[in-house]
């Protein structure tokens, strides 16, 4: 069976990846067990995460903010909504070499790297597209389906956004995800899903409007209750003290008064009252989840790493310039665990 074939039969929102993924024991729920039994090392694009909750090596190649902009005659009726973003990333400079490149070349190179490294998963946390172009969507699906590596996706704020199109932001997101982006979700709920891979549960939450819904919060709570080691994947990172308002979901100052680019992006202004109570509750519960190993996100187009309440958050540079993360989750050796134990 091909490794990505599991994605074709999802019906419940929890997908199994690999044999036996449903028989791993639940974690102990004491938060100290997770916080104090792990180590992270980083170098360039490589993240090596050793943890006592990991039973077998898991390799993920993560690419966010590719901003594909391919278009054809089907996009002609929407050019008034896509012209700005169509010119934004048609040529980029490689994040390492500085040489001229483009998003299509960068995504192809990243997929090739995933194959060369024998990755278990390609993770795509949003802004794969600069707008929901049918031509770009078809091209990306063809490239991803050509390799025998599973992929998971959650949308970013550009994937479904036609700039200047009238309508409430949540309704526009629902409309264009359903019209164009559904093939990327493998039959799961685009707003929230969970995938089990080698004993790790990867949870996707769509926060591309900077807000979290009641259903998403309830879903996340259920994943925490499962006791499985969790990885949370979203497009917009979560607020960390000292970071600017645009950086993260859950910033206390987020709202109309701090929305500086709504006219440029031709979208509704952020709410006067700021984040919903549910969004703040989600933030608190994420950073108090006893079985959350970490968060992976994008959006800001530069690499970043934060610790909030002992939980790491990794933010990837933009794949439009070739950047990606090579993430290795590995079991913590007994000798290293002994060294860390008080």
C-alpha positions in Angstrom: 0.0 0.0 0.0 1.3 3.5 -0.8 2.1 5.6 2.2 -0.3 8.3 1.1 -3.2 6.0 0.4 -4.4 6.1 4.0 -5.7 9.6 3.2 -8.3 8.4 0.7 -10.5 6.7 3.3 -10.8 9.2 6.1 -14.3 9.6 7.5 -14.0 10.6 11.1 -11.5 13.4 11.1 -8.8 11.2 12.8 -6.5 9.7 10.2 -4.1 6.8 10.8 -0.7 6.9 9.2 1.3 3.7 9.3 0.5 0.3 10.8 -0.4 0.1 14.4 -0.7 3.8 15.1 -3.8 3.3 17.2 -2.2 1.0 19.8 0.3 3.4 21.3 -0.3 4.0 25.0 -1.6 7.3 26.3 0.8 9.6 27.9 0.7 10.4 31.6 -1.0 13.7 32.0 1.3 15.3 34.6 2.7 18.3 32.7 6.1 18.0 34.4 6.7 14.6 32.7 6.6 16.3 29.3 8.4 19.5 30.1 11.4 17.9 31.7 12.0 14.9 29.5 13.1 16.4 26.2 15.8 18.3 24.3 15.8 20.4 21.2 18.7 21.3 18.9 18.5 23.5 15.9 20.9 24.2 13.0 19.9 26.2 9.9 16.7 24.4 8.6 17.1 21.4 10.9 15.2 20.9 14.1 16.0 17.8 16.1 13.5 17.1 18.9 14.3 14.3 21.4 11.5 13.4 23.7 10.5 10.6 26.0 7.0 10.6 24.6 8.3 9.7 21.1 8.5 5.9 20.5 10.0 5.9 17.0 11.7 8.4 14.7 9.4 10.7 12.8 10.7 13.0 10.0 8.6 15.9 8.7 9.4 18.4 6.0 7.4 21.6 6.6 6.8 24.3 4.0 4.7 27.3 4.6 4.0 30.5 2.7 4.9 29.3 -0.8 2.5 31.8 -2.4 2.0 30.0 -5.7 0.5 32.4 -8.3 0.1 30.4 -11.5 -3.1 31.6 -13.3 -5.0 31.0 -16.6 -8.1 32.2 -18.4 -10.3 30.7 -15.6 -8.9 33.5 -13.3 -9.8 36.3 -15.7 -13.1 37.2 -13.9 -11.2 37.6 -10.6 -8.2 39.6 -11.7 -9.5 42.7 -10.0 -9.2 40.7 -6.7 -5.8 39.0 -7.5 -3.7 41.6 -9.3 -1.7 42.8 -6.3 -0.8 39.3 -5.0 -0.1 38.1 -8.6 2.8 40.5 -8.7 4.0 40.0 -5.1 6.0 36.7 -5.5 6.5 36.2 -9.2 10.3 36.3 -8.6 12.1 35.8 -5.2 15.6 35.4 -3.9 16.7 32.1 -2.4 16.8 32.3 1.4 20.3 30.8 1.4 22.1 31.7 -1.8 20.4 35.0 -2.7 20.0 33.8 -6.3 16.8 34.6 -8.2 14.1 31.9 -8.0 10.3 31.6 -7.9 7.7 29.8 -5.7 7.1 27.0 -8.1 10.8 26.1 -8.3 11.0 26.4 -4.5 8.1 24.0 -3.8 9.5 21.5 -6.3 12.9 21.6 -4.6 11.3 21.2 -1.2 9.3 18.1 -2.4 12.6 16.7 -3.8 14.3 17.2 -0.5 11.4 15.4 1.3 11.9 12.5 -1.1 15.7 12.5 -0.6 15.4 12.5 3.1 12.7 9.8 3.1 10.4 12.0 5.0 7.3 10.5 6.7 5.2 13.6 6.0 5.1 16.9 4.1 3.4 19.5 6.3 1.8 22.6 4.6 0.5 25.1 7.2 -1.0 27.7 4.9 -0.5 30.3 2.3 0.4 27.7 -0.2 -1.3 30.0 -2.7 -1.5 33.8 -3.0 -5.2 33.5 -3.8 -7.4 30.5 -4.7 -6.2 30.2 -8.3 -7.5 27.1 -10.0 -4.4 26.8 -12.1 -2.1 27.0 -9.1 -4.2 24.5 -7.1 -4.1 21.9 -9.9 -0.4 22.3 -10.3 0.3 21.9 -6.6 -1.9 18.8 -6.3 -0.1 17.2 -9.3 3.3 17.8 -7.7 2.2 16.5 -4.3 0.4 13.5 -5.6 3.4 12.5 -7.8 5.4 11.4 -4.7 4.7 8.6 -2.2 4.7 10.8 0.9 1.6 11.8 2.8 0.9 15.5 3.2 -1.4 17.5 5.4 -2.5 21.1 4.9 -4.4 23.8 6.7 -5.2 27.1 5.0 -3.5 30.5 5.5 -5.1 33.9 5.1 -4.1 34.2 1.5 -5.2 30.8 0.3 -8.8 31.6 0.2 -8.7 35.4 0.0 -9.6 37.4 -3.1 -8.7 41.0 -2.1 -11.6 43.4 -2.2 -14.3 40.8 -2.6 -17.3 41.7 -0.6 -18.5 39.6 2.3 -17.8 38.6 5.8 -14.3 37.1 6.2 -15.5 33.8 7.7 -18.1 33.4 4.9 -15.5 34.1 2.2 -13.1 31.5 3.8 -15.8 28.9 3.8 -16.9 29.7 0.2 -13.5 29.5 -1.4 -12.2 26.5 0.6 -15.3 24.6 -0.4 -15.0 25.7 -4.1 -11.3 25.3 -4.6 -9.3 23.8 -1.7 -11.2 20.8 -0.5 -8.9 18.2 -2.3 -6.1 19.1 0.1 -8.0 18.0 3.2 -8.5 14.3 2.3 -12.1 14.4 3.4 -11.5 16.0 6.8 -13.0 19.1 8.2 -10.9 22.1 6.9 -11.3 23.9 10.2 -9.8 21.2 12.4 -8.4 17.7 11.9 -6.0 15.2 13.5 -3.7 12.7 12.0 -1.9 9.9 13.8 1.6 9.2 12.6 4.0 6.8 14.4 2.4 7.4 17.7 2.3 11.2 17.4 -1.0 13.0 16.8 -0.7 16.1 14.5 -3.6 18.5 15.1 -4.4 21.1 12.5 -6.4 24.2 13.4 -7.4 26.9 10.9 -6.6 30.2 12.5 -6.3 32.1 9.2 -8.8 34.8 10.4 -6.8 35.2 13.7 -9.8 33.8 15.5 -10.7 30.4 17.0 -14.3 29.1 17.0 -16.1 27.2 19.8 -16.0 24.0 17.7 -12.3 24.3 17.3 -11.7 24.8 21.0 -13.9 21.8 21.8 -12.0 19.7 19.2 -8.6 20.7 20.7 -9.8 19.8 24.2 -10.7 16.3 22.9 -7.2 15.9 21.5 -5.7 16.8 24.8 -8.0 14.4 26.6 -6.7 11.6 24.3 -3.4 11.6 26.2 -1.5 11.1 23.0 1.6 13.3 22.3 0.4 16.2 20.2 1.9 18.5 17.6 -0.2 21.5 16.8 0.0 22.9 13.3 -1.6 26.3 12.3 -0.8 29.1 9.8 -0.6 32.0 12.2 1.6 31.5 15.2 0.4 32.1 18.7 1.3 35.3 20.5 4.5 35.4 22.5 5.5 38.3 24.8 7.5 40.8 23.0 6.3 39.9 19.5 4.3 42.5 17.5 0.5 42.4 17.0 0.6 40.9 13.5 2.9 38.1 14.7 0.4 36.0 16.6 -3.1 34.8 17.3 -4.0 35.7 20.8 -2.2 39.0 21.1 -3.9 41.2 23.8 -3.7 44.3 21.6 -5.1 42.6 18.4 -8.0 44.6 17.0 -9.2 47.5 14.9 -6.9 50.0 16.6 -3.8 48.0 15.6 -4.8 46.8 12.1 -2.5 48.8 9.8 -2.9 46.9 6.6 -6.5 46.1 6.1 -6.8 48.8 3.3 -3.8 47.4 1.6 -5.2 43.8 1.7 -8.7 45.1 1.0 -10.4 43.1 3.7 -12.6 43.9 6.7 -10.8 45.6 9.5 -10.1 43.5 12.6 -12.9 43.7 15.2 -13.1 46.7 17.5 -13.4 44.5 20.5 -10.4 42.4 19.5 -10.2 38.7 20.0 -13.1 36.6 21.1 -13.1 35.0 24.6 -12.9 31.7 22.8 -9.7 32.7 21.1 -8.1 33.7 24.4 -9.4 30.4 26.1 -7.8 28.4 23.2 -4.5 30.3 23.8 -4.5 29.5 27.5 -5.4 25.8 26.9 -2.8 25.3 24.3 0.0 26.6 26.5 -1.3 24.5 29.4 -1.8 21.2 27.5 0.2 18.5 29.3 0.7 16.4 26.2 1.6 19.1 23.6 5.1 18.7 22.3 5.1 21.9 20.2 3.5 24.2 17.7 4.5 24.7 14.1 3.4 27.7 12.1 4.3 30.2 9.4 2.8 33.5 8.2 5.5 36.0 9.3 8.0 35.1 6.5 10.9 34.7 8.8 12.2 32.0 11.1 11.4 32.2 14.8 11.3 30.1 17.9 9.6 30.8 21.2 9.0 29.1 24.5 5.7 29.9 26.2 5.0 28.3 29.5 7.6 25.6 28.6 6.0 24.7 25.2 8.1 25.4 22.1 6.8 27.1 19.0 8.6 26.9 15.7 7.8 29.4 12.9 9.2 28.7 9.4 10.6 31.2 7.0 8.7 31.5 3.7 8.9 28.7 1.1 8.4 31.3 -1.6 12.2 31.9 -1.2 13.0 28.2 -0.8 12.9 28.0 3.0 11.6 24.9 4.8 12.0 23.0 8.1 13.5 19.6 8.4 11.9 18.3 11.6 13.1 15.1 13.3 11.2 13.8 16.3 13.2 11.1 18.0 13.0 9.0 21.2 15.1 10.2 24.1 17.8 7.8 24.9 17.8 6.3 28.5 21.2 7.7 29.2 20.0 11.2 28.3 16.8 10.8 30.3 18.8 9.8 33.3 21.0 12.9 32.9 17.9 15.1 32.9 16.3 13.5 35.9 16.6 15.1 39.3 
